[in-house]
Amino acid sequence: MSILDLVFIVTAGITILASIGVVTSKNILHSALFLVLSFLGVATIYFQLNAAFLGLVQIMIYAGAISVLIIFAIMLVMSEDINQSNLTHKKGSFIGVIVAGFFTFLVSISIVSTKFGAVFNNALENPVEDIAVMLMGDFVIAFEVAAILLLVAIVGAIIIAKGAD
């Protein structure tokens, strides 16, 4: 076992434990912080898979922007005791465990029964640069349309939040 294998096992374990913490914590703010840890763990796994662009996107968008948005939303609407903000239901928890176990079983069967082909090492020399060239070259129109769509969505959310005057 190499050091990379050990780092992957530790990172995957931390990510799984953080994901379990998201759904089991009674404090919704703690759940959000466990979610940040889970996002960072996934980003670390992307870096280990030599997918630097996905790792950076995971950190900047999910662990950064989305997590801050979730925490601000929690702080904005929270009016009661935060320690009991993430209530659990026994029947729902039992059904959730059954459904999660069933899907884990299905994914395990799919992985075991799949015949994976040989992997060829034709990795790009600098994939982040290649993605940037594509985004600002061939796909610049789609990139700009997505940016304008996000801007319109943010302005609409602000108008809805402020209320019609």
N, C-alpha and C positions, 0 to 999 in steps of 0.2 A: 504494500500500500504506500503510495507516494504522498507527499505533503499536500498536493492538490486534491487528492481524494479525501484526505482528512479535513481540509478546509471546506470542501463541498459538503461533507457529512455534517460538520458543525453548523455551517450556514443553513443547510436545509433543516436541521433540527431546530435552530433558532426561529426560522421562518414558520415552521409548522407550529411551534409553541406560541409564537405571536399570533398566528391565525386562530388558534384555539382560544387565546386570551381575548380576541376580538368578540367572539360569540359567547364567552362565558363570564365576562366581567359584569358586575352589577352596576358599575359606574360608567356611564356612557362616554365621559371624557377619557377614562382609562382605555375604553374600547377604541377610541379614535387614536390614542397614542400607540396602542398595540398594532393598529392598522398601519401607522407610519413605519414601525419596526418591520412589519411584514413586507411593505413596499421596498424598504431598503434591503431586506434579505433577498427578495426577487431580483433587485438590481445587481446585487453581488453575484448571484447565480448567472445573470446575463453576462457580466464581465468575465466570469470563469469560462463561459462558452464562446469567448471571443466575439461577442456581440456588443461592442462598445457603444454603438449608437443607441441600441435598445436600453442598455444600462443607464446612459445619460438621460434618455427620455423618461425612463422610470423614475429617476431621482428628481429631475426638474419638474415634470408634470404631476406625477402621482404623489411622490413623497414630499414634494414642495407645494405646488399650487392646490391640488385637490385636497390634500390633508389640511392645509391652512383654511381652505374654504369650509370643510366639514367642521373643524374646531370653532371657527367663527360662527357658523350657523348654530352649533350647539350652545355656545355662550350667549348668542342673541336671543334664542327662544327658551332657554332654560329658566324656569321660574320657581320650581319646587326643589326639594332636597335632591342634590345631585348624586348622593350615595345610593339612592333607590331609583335611579332614572332608567335603568335598563332591566325591566322586569322580565322574569322568565315564567313560562307556563309548563307544567310537568307533562301534560299530554302533548303539547307541541314539541317539546324537547325530545320526547320518546319517538315521535313520528319523524323528526328531523334526523335522529341517529339512524333509524331504519332506512330512510331514503338515502342518506349519505353512505351507509354501508352497502346498499344495493348498487349505487353508482360507482363506488370504489371497486366492487366486485366486477361490474361490467367493464370498467377501464382496465382492470388487471387482466381479465380474459382477453380483451382486445390487444393489449400489449404483448401478451404471451403468444397469441395466435398469429401475430403479424410477422411476416418474413421481411426483415429489414435488409436492404441491399447494401452493397459495399459503399463506403464513404470515400469520396475522392477529395483530396486536399487541393481544391482550386480556389482557396480563399483570396479575396481581394487584398491588394497591398495596403490600401488605406480606405476602408469602407465608408467612414464618415465623410471623407472628401467626395467620394463617388456619389453618395446620397445627396450631398449638398449641391453638386454639379447637376444632378438630375432634377432636384427641386427648383433650382434657379435657372434651369435650361429648358428641358422638354416639358416639365410639369409646372411651370411658373404660373400659368393661368389657374389651374386647379388649386395651387397653393394660395394664391391671392383670393380666390373665391371662398375658400375655407376660412381665411383670416377675416374677410368681410362678414361672412355668416356668423362667426363667433362674436365679432364686434356688435352686430345687430342683436344677437341673443343677449349679450351683456347689457346693452342699452335698454332692451325690452324688459329685462329682469329688474333693472333699476327703476324704470317707470312703474312697473307693477308693484314693486316694493314700496315706493313712495306713495302710491295711490293717486287716483285721478283727481286733480284739483279743479 
